[in-house]
């Protein structure tokens, strides 16, 4: 087993990179030589169609101890609380909000701790709460790219390409087909997961912003090669065509000694985001907070947007500074990683979430509105110690029966707007 003393990372989202855990493990002249160094097997992992344009083509070469085909036949297992068929409930125009998911009292690993909250044809949104590492269980998703957003507790995500350590306010992106397991250094963990069924998430074009701003490709960290040569019984679990399947293996699937390519797992520290905002007046649209988007066939319309609301300075004059009341064509699923969200005075806690579907009216609660409408704004506001995010999608999100029946559902959530007062007076401008 390779045992580096520390985790190291390569840098650059979408770049062609390479790494080896043993010197000379990477072939030097061709990707699949007649004989690989160290007696390894060459295996190509293709994350996109072979013929897509070069700039979006994703594939990696893996040089491993055994081919990934070496496992027993797959058999269907129960899906637990994972849902892929959203026909059991209806999309609702009601504002919905949930308190944080409680941590489990029984031994529960990352996969067992997943519960689906909502979804549509483009994405599925899950929460996780776990108190046990996956041990000799590995998982891969053939249906979707997975965006993991830790909220409480660190994760060590062991992948075929190496190990990723992530803490709250960092995100982990696992491409389709890559095998991984999740270990819990702190013993407990909770957070959010979004399955992206569309095109791979990528950095948005900056347009008139120019060459700098938002998330930088160089800040995405790729693990260096690491392998374990461990024999003995292991379990491989696949998310395939909406269901879970499992197969037995007699060795660890994390036996890749070297790799090269651009179909890679990565992490990104949200605290490195370069926030753009107004320095004159008005509250800009949240598209200025876009970290990653999954483009559709319609220019300018993504099937999934991942947007954050990080610490920032609000300096707009003569302006209502919190997010205004709004109705959007996009459906918004929001979570809070850390601190307080500036548009809600109470009820929205770290680990909680909310859903506002297409054209459902929402915005600041009554207390926030009254305060923001009357306070002195001659000086800037410094929004500190916070990190909220949204998964946005162009079609309605359908909550699952679990979500609608959950004890965490705040059934009085809509009351937060009922205290808004009527200020209209036709005789006073």
C-alpha positions as CSV (number, residue, x, y, z in Angstrom):
1,X,0.0,0.0,0.0
2,X,1.3,3.5,-0.7
3,X,1.3,5.6,2.4
4,X,2.3,9.2,1.7
5,X,2.7,11.3,4.9
6,X,0.4,14.0,3.7
7,X,-2.3,14.6,1.1
8,X,-1.1,16.5,-1.9
9,X,-3.1,18.0,-4.8
10,X,-2.7,18.9,-8.4
11,X,-4.5,22.0,-9.7
12,X,-6.9,22.9,-12.5
13,X,-10.5,22.0,-13.4
14,X,-10.7,20.3,-16.8
15,X,-6.9,20.2,-17.3
16,X,-5.0,17.2,-18.7
17,X,-3.1,16.0,-15.6
18,X,-1.0,13.0,-14.6
19,X,0.2,11.4,-11.3
20,X,2.0,8.3,-10.2
21,X,2.4,6.7,-6.8
22,X,5.5,4.7,-7.9
23,X,8.3,6.3,-10.0
24,X,8.0,5.3,-13.6
25,X,4.5,3.8,-13.3
26,X,3.2,6.1,-16.1
27,X,4.0,4.7,-19.6
28,X,6.2,7.2,-21.4
29,X,5.5,6.5,-25.1
30,X,1.8,5.4,-25.4
31,X,-1.2,5.1,-23.2
32,X,-1.7,1.3,-23.6
33,X,1.8,-0.2,-24.2
34,X,2.1,-4.0,-24.8
35,X,3.4,-4.2,-21.3
36,X,2.8,-1.6,-18.6
37,X,5.4,-0.8,-15.9
38,X,5.3,-2.8,-12.7
39,X,3.0,-5.4,-14.4
40,X,0.0,-3.0,-14.3
41,X,-3.1,-3.1,-16.5
42,X,-4.0,-0.1,-18.6
43,X,-7.7,0.9,-18.5
44,X,-9.4,3.9,-20.1
45,X,-12.3,5.6,-18.3
46,X,-14.4,7.7,-20.7
47,X,-16.8,10.2,-19.1
48,X,-18.2,11.6,-22.3
49,X,-19.0,10.4,-25.8
50,X,-15.8,9.7,-27.8
51,X,-16.7,12.3,-30.4
52,X,-17.7,15.3,-28.4
53,X,-15.7,18.5,-29.0
54,X,-12.1,18.3,-27.7
55,X,-12.6,21.1,-25.1
56,X,-15.4,19.1,-23.3
57,X,-14.1,15.6,-23.9
58,X,-13.4,13.9,-20.6
59,X,-11.4,10.7,-20.3
60,X,-8.6,9.2,-18.2
61,X,-6.1,6.4,-18.4
62,X,-5.8,4.3,-15.3
63,X,-2.8,2.0,-14.6
64,X,-4.0,-0.4,-12.0
65,X,-3.1,-3.7,-10.3
66,X,-6.3,-5.5,-11.6
67,X,-8.8,-4.4,-14.2
68,X,-12.1,-3.0,-12.8
69,X,-14.0,-5.9,-14.5
70,X,-12.8,-8.3,-11.8
71,X,-15.9,-8.6,-9.5
72,X,-18.7,-11.1,-9.1
73,X,-22.1,-10.5,-10.9
74,X,-24.2,-7.5,-9.8
75,X,-27.5,-8.1,-8.0
76,X,-30.2,-5.6,-7.2
77,X,-30.5,-4.4,-3.6
78,X,-32.9,-2.1,-1.9
79,X,-32.6,1.6,-2.7
80,X,-32.9,2.7,0.9
81,X,-34.1,6.3,1.0
82,X,-32.7,7.1,-2.4
83,X,-35.3,8.1,-5.0
84,X,-35.0,8.4,-8.8
85,X,-38.7,8.2,-9.7
86,X,-40.4,11.4,-8.8
87,X,-43.9,10.5,-9.8
88,X,-45.0,9.6,-6.3
89,X,-45.7,13.2,-5.4
90,X,-46.5,16.4,-7.2
91,X,-44.5,19.6,-7.7
92,X,-45.9,22.3,-5.4
93,X,-46.0,26.1,-5.7
94,X,-45.9,26.3,-1.9
95,X,-42.8,27.6,-0.2
96,X,-41.2,24.7,1.7
97,X,-38.5,24.7,4.3
98,X,-36.9,21.9,6.5
99,X,-34.9,22.0,9.7
100,X,-31.5,20.1,9.7
101,X,-31.5,16.3,9.4
102,X,-30.7,14.7,12.7
103,X,-27.6,12.6,13.0
104,X,-28.3,8.9,13.2
105,X,-28.3,6.9,16.4
106,X,-27.6,3.6,14.6
107,X,-24.3,2.8,12.7
108,X,-24.9,4.5,9.3
109,X,-22.3,5.2,6.6
110,X,-22.4,7.9,3.9
111,X,-24.4,5.8,1.4
112,X,-26.9,4.5,4.0
113,X,-27.3,8.0,5.3
114,X,-28.5,9.5,2.0
115,X,-32.1,10.6,1.7
116,X,-33.7,12.1,-1.4
117,X,-35.5,15.4,-0.8
118,X,-36.5,16.5,-4.4
119,X,-35.7,16.1,-8.0
120,X,-36.7,16.3,-11.7
121,X,-35.3,15.1,-15.0
122,X,-32.1,17.2,-14.6
123,X,-31.1,16.7,-11.0
124,X,-31.8,14.9,-7.7
125,X,-31.1,16.5,-4.4
126,X,-30.2,14.5,-1.3
127,X,-29.2,15.1,2.3
128,X,-26.8,12.8,4.2
129,X,-26.2,12.2,7.8
130,X,-23.7,9.5,8.8
131,X,-21.7,8.3,11.8
132,X,-19.6,5.5,10.3
133,X,-17.0,5.1,7.6
134,X,-17.8,2.9,4.6
135,X,-15.0,0.5,5.4
136,X,-14.7,-2.1,2.6
137,X,-17.7,-0.8,0.7
138,X,-17.1,1.3,-2.5
139,X,-19.7,3.1,-4.6
140,X,-19.9,4.6,-8.1
141,X,-22.7,6.4,-9.9
142,X,-23.3,5.5,-13.5
143,X,-26.3,7.9,-13.8
144,X,-24.9,11.2,-12.6
145,X,-22.1,13.4,-11.6
146,X,-22.2,14.0,-7.9
147,X,-21.6,17.3,-6.1
148,X,-21.0,16.8,-2.4
149,X,-21.4,19.8,0.0
150,X,-20.3,19.0,3.5
151,X,-22.1,21.0,6.2
152,X,-20.9,19.3,9.5
153,X,-17.9,17.1,9.9
154,X,-14.9,16.4,7.6
155,X,-15.0,13.8,4.9
156,X,-12.1,11.8,3.5
157,X,-13.2,10.7,0.0
158,X,-11.0,7.8,-1.2
159,X,-11.2,7.6,-5.0
160,X,-9.5,5.6,-7.7
161,X,-7.4,8.7,-8.4
162,X,-6.3,9.4,-4.8
163,X,-7.7,10.7,-1.6
164,X,-9.6,14.0,-1.0
165,X,-10.0,15.6,2.4
166,X,-12.9,18.0,2.6
167,X,-14.3,20.1,5.4
168,X,-17.4,22.3,5.6
169,X,-17.2,25.2,3.1
170,X,-15.4,22.9,0.6
171,X,-17.1,20.9,-2.1
172,X,-16.2,17.6,-3.7
173,X,-17.1,16.8,-7.3
174,X,-17.1,13.1,-8.3
175,X,-17.6,12.4,-12.1
176,X,-19.7,9.6,-13.4
177,X,-18.3,6.1,-13.1
178,X,-15.5,6.9,-10.6
179,X,-15.4,4.6,-7.6
180,X,-15.1,6.1,-4.2
181,X,-15.7,5.5,-0.5
182,X,-16.3,8.0,2.3
183,X,-14.5,8.0,5.6
184,X,-15.4,10.2,8.6
185,X,-12.4,11.6,10.4
186,X,-14.6,13.3,13.0
187,X,-16.9,10.3,13.5
188,X,-20.1,12.1,12.3
189,X,-20.9,14.1,9.2
190,X,-23.9,15.8,7.6
191,X,-24.4,17.7,4.4
192,X,-26.0,17.9,0.9
193,X,-25.5,16.0,-2.4
194,X,-26.7,16.9,-5.9
195,X,-26.9,14.3,-8.7
196,X,-26.4,16.0,-12.0
197,X,-27.9,14.0,-14.9
198,X,-27.0,16.6,-17.6
199,X,-23.8,17.8,-19.1
200,X,-20.8,18.0,-16.7
201,X,-20.6,21.0,-14.4
202,X,-18.1,23.5,-15.6
203,X,-17.0,27.1,-14.9
204,X,-19.1,29.8,-16.4
205,X,-17.8,32.2,-19.0
206,X,-16.9,35.5,-17.5
207,X,-18.1,37.7,-20.3
208,X,-17.9,41.4,-19.4
209,X,-16.4,40.5,-16.0
210,X,-13.2,39.9,-17.8
211,X,-10.4,37.5,-17.1
212,X,-10.6,37.4,-13.3
213,X,-13.5,36.8,-10.8
214,X,-15.8,34.1,-9.5
215,X,-14.2,30.7,-9.2
216,X,-10.7,30.1,-10.7
217,X,-9.8,26.9,-12.4
218,X,-6.4,26.8,-10.7
219,X,-8.1,26.6,-7.2
220,X,-9.8,23.2,-8.0
221,X,-7.6,20.6,-6.4
222,X,-7.1,17.1,-7.9
223,X,-5.7,14.2,-5.7
224,X,-2.3,12.7,-6.4
225,X,-2.1,9.0,-7.2
226,X,-2.5,6.7,-4.2
227,X,-3.3,3.0,-4.1
228,X,-4.0,0.2,-1.8
229,X,-3.1,-3.4,-2.6
230,X,-5.5,-5.1,-0.2
231,X,-7.0,-8.5,-0.7
232,X,-10.1,-9.9,1.0
233,X,-13.8,-9.4,0.7
234,X,-15.0,-6.0,-0.5
235,X,-18.5,-4.8,-1.7
236,X,-19.0,-2.7,-4.8
237,X,-22.3,-0.7,-5.0
238,X,-23.5,0.9,-8.2
239,X,-26.1,3.5,-8.8
240,X,-27.4,2.3,-12.2
241,X,-30.5,3.3,-14.1
242,X,-32.0,4.8,-10.9
243,X,-31.4,1.7,-8.7
244,X,-28.7,0.3,-6.4
245,X,-26.8,-2.9,-7.3
246,X,-24.0,-4.6,-5.5
247,X,-21.3,-7.1,-6.4
248,X,-18.6,-8.9,-4.3
249,X,-14.9,-8.3,-4.9
250,X,-11.9,-10.2,-3.5
251,X,-9.7,-7.0,-3.5
252,X,-9.8,-3.3,-3.0
253,X,-11.0,-1.4,-6.1
254,X,-8.6,1.5,-5.2
255,X,-5.6,-0.1,-6.8
256,X,-4.7,2.5,-9.4
257,X,-1.0,3.2,-9.2
258,X,-0.8,5.9,-11.8
259,X,-3.2,7.9,-14.0
260,X,-3.4,10.5,-16.7
261,X,-6.3,12.4,-18.2
262,X,-9.0,15.0,-17.4
263,X,-12.0,12.9,-16.1
264,X,-11.0,13.5,-12.5
265,X,-12.5,14.0,-9.1
266,X,-11.7,17.3,-7.4
267,X,-12.5,19.6,-4.5
268,X,-12.9,23.4,-4.3
269,X,-12.7,25.7,-1.3
270,X,-15.7,28.0,-1.5
271,X,-13.9,30.6,0.7
272,X,-11.5,31.2,-2.3
273,X,-14.5,32.5,-4.4
274,X,-13.9,36.0,-5.8
275,X,-17.3,37.6,-5.2
276,X,-18.6,40.2,-7.6
277,X,-21.2,42.8,-6.5
278,X,-22.6,46.3,-7.1
279,X,-20.8,49.3,-5.8
280,X,-23.4,51.8,-6.9
281,X,-27.1,50.8,-6.5
282,X,-29.5,47.9,-6.7
283,X,-29.0,44.2,-5.7
284,X,-27.6,42.2,-8.7
285,X,-29.1,38.9,-9.8
286,X,-27.7,35.8,-8.0
287,X,-26.1,34.7,-11.3
288,X,-23.1,36.8,-10.2
289,X,-22.5,34.1,-7.5
290,X,-22.4,31.2,-9.9
291,X,-19.6,28.7,-9.1
292,X,-20.5,25.9,-11.6
293,X,-23.1,25.3,-14.2
294,X,-24.3,22.4,-16.4
295,X,-25.1,23.8,-19.8
296,X,-28.1,22.7,-21.8
297,X,-28.8,22.9,-25.6
298,X,-30.4,26.4,-25.0
299,X,-27.6,29.1,-24.8
300,X,-27.6,30.7,-21.4
301,X,-29.8,28.1,-19.8
302,X,-28.2,25.6,-17.5
303,X,-29.9,22.4,-16.3
304,X,-28.1,22.9,-13.0
305,X,-26.5,26.0,-11.5
306,X,-24.5,25.8,-8.2
307,X,-24.6,29.3,-6.6
308,X,-23.2,30.4,-3.3
309,X,-23.8,33.4,-1.0
310,X,-20.3,33.9,0.7
311,X,-19.0,36.6,3.0
312,X,-19.0,39.9,1.1
313,X,-19.3,43.6,1.4
314,X,-22.5,45.4,0.5
315,X,-21.9,49.0,-0.5
316,X,-24.9,49.8,-2.7
317,X,-26.5,53.3,-1.9
318,X,-30.2,54.1,-1.8
319,X,-30.9,50.4,-2.1
320,X,-32.7,47.6,-0.3
321,X,-29.5,45.5,0.4
322,X,-30.8,42.0,1.2
323,X,-32.2,39.9,-1.6
324,X,-35.4,41.5,-2.8
325,X,-38.8,39.8,-3.2
326,X,-38.7,37.8,-6.4
327,X,-40.3,35.2,-8.6
328,X,-38.0,33.3,-10.9
329,X,-38.4,30.9,-13.8
330,X,-35.7,28.8,-12.1
331,X,-36.6,26.5,-9.2
332,X,-34.3,27.1,-6.2
333,X,-33.2,24.5,-3.6
334,X,-31.3,26.4,-0.9
335,X,-29.0,25.1,1.9
336,X,-27.0,26.8,4.7
337,X,-23.5,25.5,5.4
338,X,-22.4,28.0,8.0
339,X,-23.6,31.1,9.9
340,X,-26.7,33.1,9.2
341,X,-28.3,33.9,5.8
342,X,-28.9,37.6,5.5
343,X,-32.4,37.4,4.1
344,X,-33.9,35.4,7.0
345,X,-34.0,36.5,10.6
346,X,-34.7,33.0,12.1
347,X,-35.8,29.5,11.2
348,X,-33.1,28.8,8.6
349,X,-30.4,26.9,10.4
350,X,-27.1,25.4,9.1
351,X,-28.0,22.0,7.7
352,X,-31.5,23.1,6.9
353,X,-32.9,23.6,3.4
354,X,-35.7,25.3,1.5
355,X,-37.5,24.8,-1.9
356,X,-39.0,27.6,-3.9
357,X,-40.3,26.3,-7.2
358,X,-40.7,28.2,-10.5
359,X,-42.5,31.6,-10.0
360,X,-43.2,30.9,-6.4
361,X,-42.9,34.2,-4.6
362,X,-40.3,34.5,-1.8
363,X,-37.8,36.8,-0.3
364,X,-36.8,38.4,3.0
365,X,-39.1,37.7,6.0
366,X,-41.0,40.4,7.7
367,X,-38.4,41.2,10.4
368,X,-35.6,41.4,7.8
369,X,-37.7,43.6,5.5
370,X,-38.6,46.1,8.2
371,X,-35.0,46.3,9.5
372,X,-33.4,46.7,6.0
373,X,-36.0,49.3,4.9
374,X,-35.4,51.7,7.7
375,X,-31.7,51.3,8.9
376,X,-29.0,53.8,8.0
377,X,-27.0,52.6,4.9
378,X,-24.5,55.4,4.7
379,X,-21.8,52.8,5.5
380,X,-21.1,49.5,3.9
381,X,-22.4,46.2,5.4
382,X,-19.8,43.5,6.0
383,X,-21.5,40.1,5.7
384,X,-19.2,37.8,7.7
385,X,-19.2,34.2,8.9
386,X,-21.7,32.8,6.5
387,X,-22.0,30.4,3.6
388,X,-25.3,29.6,1.9
389,X,-25.8,28.0,-1.5
390,X,-28.5,27.2,-4.1
391,X,-29.0,24.4,-6.5
392,X,-31.0,26.0,-9.4
393,X,-32.7,24.2,-12.2
394,X,-35.1,25.4,-15.0
395,X,-38.0,23.1,-14.3
396,X,-40.0,22.4,-11.1
397,X,-38.5,20.3,-8.4
398,X,-40.7,17.5,-7.1
399,X,-40.4,16.9,-3.4
400,X,-40.3,13.2,-2.3
401,X,-43.0,11.7,0.0
402,X,-40.3,11.5,2.6
403,X,-39.6,15.2,2.4
404,X,-43.3,16.1,2.6
405,X,-43.9,13.8,5.5
406,X,-40.6,14.6,7.3
407,X,-40.8,15.8,10.9
408,X,-38.2,18.4,9.8
409,X,-40.7,20.0,7.5
410,X,-41.5,23.5,8.8
411,X,-45.3,23.5,8.2
412,X,-45.6,27.1,9.3
413,X,-42.7,28.4,7.1
414,X,-45.0,30.6,5.0
415,X,-46.0,32.5,8.1
416,X,-42.7,34.4,8.0
417,X,-44.2,36.7,5.3
418,X,-47.6,37.2,7.0
419,X,-46.3,39.8,9.3
420,X,-45.4,42.2,6.5
421,X,-47.3,45.4,7.0
422,X,-49.2,47.5,4.5
423,X,-47.4,50.7,4.0
424,X,-49.2,52.1,1.0
425,X,-50.7,55.6,1.3
426,X,-51.8,57.3,-1.9
427,X,-51.6,60.7,-0.2
428,X,-48.0,60.4,0.8
429,X,-45.2,59.8,-1.7
